[in-house]
Amino acid sequence: MRFMGIHGWVGTRRTALASALALPVLLMTGAAANADDLVVKYDQSQIVRLPGPAADLIVGNASIADVTVHSNNMLVVTGKSFGVTNVIALDAQRNVLSEQRVIVVRDDARIVNLHKGVRRESYNCLSDCNPSLVVGDDNSYFEGVAKAAERKLKFSEGQSDHGSQQNQ
């Protein structure tokens, strides 16, 4: 039996937890991820290059992945919530340029979960841990983090709660 320090144990446990969390998503699809699937991390973006200029885009479920056209043959796919969807790009003659399944997963290298009974709170931990908005967290925690983020955004834009109350 090999002794593993606390950091190794946490990493191993995190990897096991990540596998356990990814399994239901893959089971819902009826198949494991294929080599040609686009795996996007939650709240992150990836570039997809098309073989030709796209005239139309079809996104199966825009609440799972957001797709924007960066140029006529380059897309930016952003993971919005966990799950599986697809993206179809059509050319001007309505021919399929690309049809790809998109799987949105957790970025387990930086997310730490704190469990308080059945309640979960997520934190983004690179050097320090900061609250993170992750779908599936406890509602009161999620709402508190969302309100704090909204207040910070208003503050950085030169607005404040006091100023917005005067304008109403």
N, C-alpha and C positions, 0 to 999 in steps of 0.2 A: 504494500500500500504506500503510495507516494503522498507526502505532505504537500499541500498546496496553500500558499499564503492567501490572505484575505482578498487581495486584488485578483489573483488567479481564480479563486472560487467565485467571486462576483462575476468575472468575465465568463467563466464556464456556465454559471447559472443564467447569465444574461443571454448567452448563445442558446441554451436549452429553452429558455422562455421565448426567445425570438422564433425558434423553430416551432414551438407549440402554438404561438400566435399566428404564424404564417400558414400552418396546416389547415385551419378552417377555411381560409380564403382560397387555398388551392383545392380543397375538397369541394367547395361550392362550384368551382369551374368544371368539375368532372375530370380534370386532368392536371398533371403537374405543369409547371412553367416550361414552355418550349424554348429552344435556343433562339427563335426569332421573335419571342415576346419582348416587349419593351417593359422593363422593370424600373419604375420610377419611385424614388423615396418620397414619403409624405412631406409636403411643404418644400420640395425641391423641384428643379426643372432639368430637362434633358433636351438636347437638340436632335431632331430627326431630319435627315437629308432625303429628299425625294429624287427619283430618277428624271423628273421633268417638272415643268411649272404646274402648280395646282390651281384649278379654277374654283373648286368647291371642297369643303371639308365636312365630314359627318362624324360627330362624336356620339358614341352610344349613350353615355351617361356623363353629362358635363359636371355633375356634382362629385364625381370621382377624379376626373382629369380635365384640366382646362388646356385647350390647344389654341395657340395663336400663330399666325403666319408672320414669320420674321422677314422672309423674302419669298419670291414665288416658288422656290424649291427648297425652302428650309422652314421647319416648324419648331415651335417651342412647346413641349408638353410638360405641364406642372401637375404634380400629385396634390389633389385637394382633399381627398378622404380615402380611407382604406377600401380596397375592393378591386374588381376587375371590370374593364370596359373595353371598347375598341375604337379605333380611329380609321376612317376611310378617306383617302384623298383621291379626288377625281380631276381629270384634265378637262380642257374646254369642250371636248367631244363626249364627255361623260364616261370616259374609259377609266378603269381603276388603275391609279398609279401605285397606290400602296394601301394595304389593308393589314392592320397590325393590332394585336391584342395588347392592352396596357394593364399592367398589374401594379397597383400602388401599395407599397410596403413601408414598414417602419425603418428609420435609420438607427439601428440598434447601437451603433458606435458612439452615439452621443446622447441618447435618451435614457434616463434612469426613472424607474417607476417607484413611487412610495405607496405602499398598500396600508390602509388603515381599516382593517376589517374588510368589508366588501367595497370600500371607497378607494379609488386610485387617483393619484396625483402624478403628473409627469413633469420632469425637469430636464432641461438642456444642460448637460455637464461637459464642458470642454476643459476649462481650467477651474472655473467656479460653477456652481449649479444655480440656474435661474428658472423660474416658473415657465412652463411651455404650454401652449394651447394644443392639446391632442384630443381628437375625437375619441370618446369613450371614457374620458376622465369624469370624476364626480362633478355633478352639475354645479354645485355651489363653488367649488374650486375653479372650474372652467369659467363661470360667469365672473368671478372675482378677478381672475387673470385677464379676461377679455376687457372688463371695465378699466383696469389699470392700464392696459395697452392703449385703449381708446383715449384715456385722459393724457397719456404721454404723447400720443400723436397730436392731439389738439394743442398741447403745450408747445410742442416743437414747431407747430404751424403758427404760433403766436396767439392762439386762442386760449381761453381758460374757462373753467366752469362759470366764473363770475361774469365774464364777457358774453358767453352764450346765453346766460339767463337774461341779460339786459336786452339782447336782440330779439327775444321771444315775446 
